[in-house]
């Protein structure tokens, strides 16, 4: 009888330890790994346009369709696709056209015709969004 109790006790302990063991995760299920999340993120597209509304010019400079992964900031998308300068999450120069604080010219942008007031680091695009950057004077 004593052997049966000891055997039962050892069997129960092995079940407890097996149940407490950390389950292994296969490569397709590692959702807690941020790089896997990025790799599995849905690819999206957006159209990005630039307008120069300075006194010297009033024209569309360029329009480009870009692809990116879901969850990537607008700043990252811009850095990957254009010659860009930024300061504290705000875009200050695109393809060599820099803001001019003395003259009051700055870059602003809209997404789907709505003015955006957050920095590009804090802005995320949806699929097929239309982004328009405008270089214009503010007084």
C-alpha positions as CSV (number, residue, x, y, z in Angstrom):
1,X,0.0,0.0,0.0
2,X,2.8,2.4,0.9
3,X,4.4,1.8,-2.6
4,X,1.1,2.6,-4.3
5,X,0.8,5.9,-2.4
6,X,4.4,6.9,-3.2
7,X,3.9,5.9,-6.9
8,X,0.6,8.0,-7.0
9,X,2.3,10.9,-5.4
10,X,5.2,10.8,-7.9
11,X,2.7,10.5,-10.8
12,X,0.7,13.5,-9.6
13,X,3.9,15.6,-9.2
14,X,5.0,14.7,-12.7
15,X,1.6,15.9,-14.0
16,X,1.9,19.2,-12.1
17,X,5.5,19.8,-13.4
18,X,4.5,18.9,-17.0
19,X,1.5,21.3,-16.8
20,X,3.6,24.1,-15.5
21,X,6.3,23.8,-18.2
22,X,6.5,26.6,-20.7
23,X,4.9,25.5,-24.0
24,X,7.1,25.7,-27.0
25,X,6.0,27.9,-29.8
26,X,6.5,27.2,-33.4
27,X,7.7,30.0,-35.8
28,X,4.3,30.7,-37.1
29,X,2.8,31.3,-33.7
30,X,5.3,33.6,-32.0
31,X,2.9,36.6,-31.9
32,X,4.7,38.1,-28.9
33,X,7.9,38.6,-31.0
34,X,7.7,42.0,-32.5
35,X,9.8,41.1,-35.6
36,X,7.4,38.3,-36.4
37,X,4.5,40.7,-36.1
38,X,6.2,43.0,-38.6
39,X,7.0,40.1,-40.9
40,X,3.3,39.0,-40.8
41,X,1.9,42.5,-41.1
42,X,-0.3,43.1,-44.1
43,X,1.3,45.0,-46.9
44,X,-0.5,48.3,-47.8
45,X,-0.1,51.0,-50.4
46,X,-0.6,54.8,-50.2
47,X,-0.3,57.7,-52.6
48,X,2.0,60.5,-51.5
49,X,2.0,63.9,-53.3
50,X,3.9,67.1,-52.8
51,X,2.8,70.6,-53.6
52,X,4.9,73.7,-53.6
53,X,2.7,76.8,-52.9
54,X,5.6,79.3,-52.5
55,X,5.5,82.7,-54.1
56,X,7.9,81.5,-56.8
57,X,6.0,78.3,-57.6
58,X,2.5,77.0,-57.2
59,X,2.6,73.4,-58.6
60,X,2.5,69.8,-57.8
61,X,6.1,68.6,-57.5
62,X,5.7,64.8,-57.4
63,X,3.2,61.9,-56.8
64,X,4.4,58.5,-55.8
65,X,2.7,55.3,-54.8
66,X,4.5,53.6,-51.9
67,X,4.1,50.2,-50.2
68,X,4.6,49.6,-46.5
69,X,3.7,47.2,-43.8
70,X,0.8,47.8,-41.5
71,X,1.8,49.5,-38.2
72,X,4.8,51.5,-39.8
73,X,4.8,55.2,-39.1
74,X,4.5,57.8,-41.8
75,X,8.0,59.1,-40.8
76,X,9.5,55.6,-41.6
77,X,7.6,55.4,-44.9
78,X,8.9,58.9,-45.9
79,X,12.5,58.1,-44.9
80,X,12.4,54.9,-46.9
81,X,11.1,56.6,-50.0
82,X,12.3,60.2,-50.1
83,X,15.3,62.4,-49.1
84,X,14.0,63.6,-45.8
85,X,15.1,65.7,-42.8
86,X,13.2,65.9,-39.5
87,X,13.3,67.5,-36.2
88,X,11.5,65.9,-33.1
89,X,9.2,63.9,-35.3
90,X,8.3,66.9,-37.6
91,X,9.3,66.8,-41.2
92,X,11.4,69.9,-42.0
93,X,12.8,69.1,-45.5
94,X,11.6,66.9,-48.4
95,X,13.8,66.2,-51.3
96,X,15.9,69.3,-50.6
97,X,13.0,71.7,-50.1
98,X,13.4,72.9,-46.5
99,X,11.1,74.9,-44.3
100,X,12.1,78.6,-44.0
101,X,11.1,79.9,-40.6
102,X,12.1,83.5,-41.4
103,X,9.9,83.6,-44.5
104,X,7.2,81.6,-42.7
105,X,7.2,78.5,-45.1
106,X,6.5,75.1,-43.5
107,X,5.5,71.6,-44.6
108,X,2.0,70.6,-43.7
109,X,0.1,67.5,-44.7
110,X,-3.4,66.1,-45.2
111,X,-4.5,62.5,-45.3
112,X,-7.6,61.9,-47.4
113,X,-8.2,65.7,-47.5
114,X,-8.1,66.1,-43.7
115,X,-5.5,68.3,-42.1
116,X,-3.3,66.3,-39.7
117,X,-1.9,68.0,-36.6
118,X,0.4,65.2,-35.3
119,X,4.0,64.6,-36.3
120,X,4.8,62.0,-38.9
121,X,6.3,59.8,-36.1
122,X,2.9,59.5,-34.5
123,X,0.9,59.1,-37.7
124,X,0.0,55.7,-39.3
125,X,-1.6,55.2,-42.7
126,X,-4.3,52.9,-43.8
127,X,-4.5,51.1,-47.0
128,X,-5.0,53.3,-50.1
129,X,-4.7,56.6,-48.1
130,X,-3.9,59.7,-50.1
131,X,-1.3,61.9,-48.4
132,X,-0.6,65.4,-49.7
133,X,2.4,67.4,-48.3
134,X,2.2,71.1,-49.0
135,X,5.0,73.6,-48.7
136,X,3.2,76.9,-47.9
137,X,3.4,80.1,-46.1
138,X,1.9,80.7,-42.7
139,X,1.6,84.2,-41.3
